[in-house]
Amino acid sequence: MLRRLKYLVLLFALPLTGCAWFSSGKPIAPTNTLNINIQMEKTSNLGHAITVLIQQPTNMDAFVGQSYASLSQEALDKNMTRYVYLAKSEDHHLVLPVSDTPLAIYFILDHQPVSGWNYLINSPQGAVQSFTVNTSNVTRTQNIELKAKSDDSSKKKS
């Protein structure tokens, strides 16, 4: 009888603790990762595939100096991490292990957009970045830092 009682307590207690953990508002993803969400339509990039290049570490000087031509050569020379996505009506989700040094995300489309093809994330650990690829450009739709903020700013001064 005691054995059944222990089993029933565990049976009811585990789901409740799991619900409390999920509803605590704390991030579930590890803080040493970067989550990238890319939303695409069938008409994204005029129906052609897009290439996403990830470069880490990077710095502001290298980031600002990049052009489509220099980036494609550097991607070949330095073996940058690259992902190719076909234009479909679906979302793509990447979870990348990252260090806490600046990271650059580059989107290579058929025709180079004037802006919105390169993004610099200064502190990528624990961040969530969401992008939407339209007919001929890329827009950042979400930029969330998951790291815990310092409690010093919330304390009241006496």
PyMOL commands that set and color helices and strands:
alter all, ss='L'
color gray80, all
select helices_A, chain A and resi 2-22+44-47+60-64+68-77+151-154
alter helices_A, ss='H'
color red, helices_A
select strands_A, chain A and resi 33-40+50-55+81-85+90-97+103-108+118-121+127-133+138-145
alter strands_A, ss='S'
color yellow, strands_A
deselect
rebuild
show_as cartoon
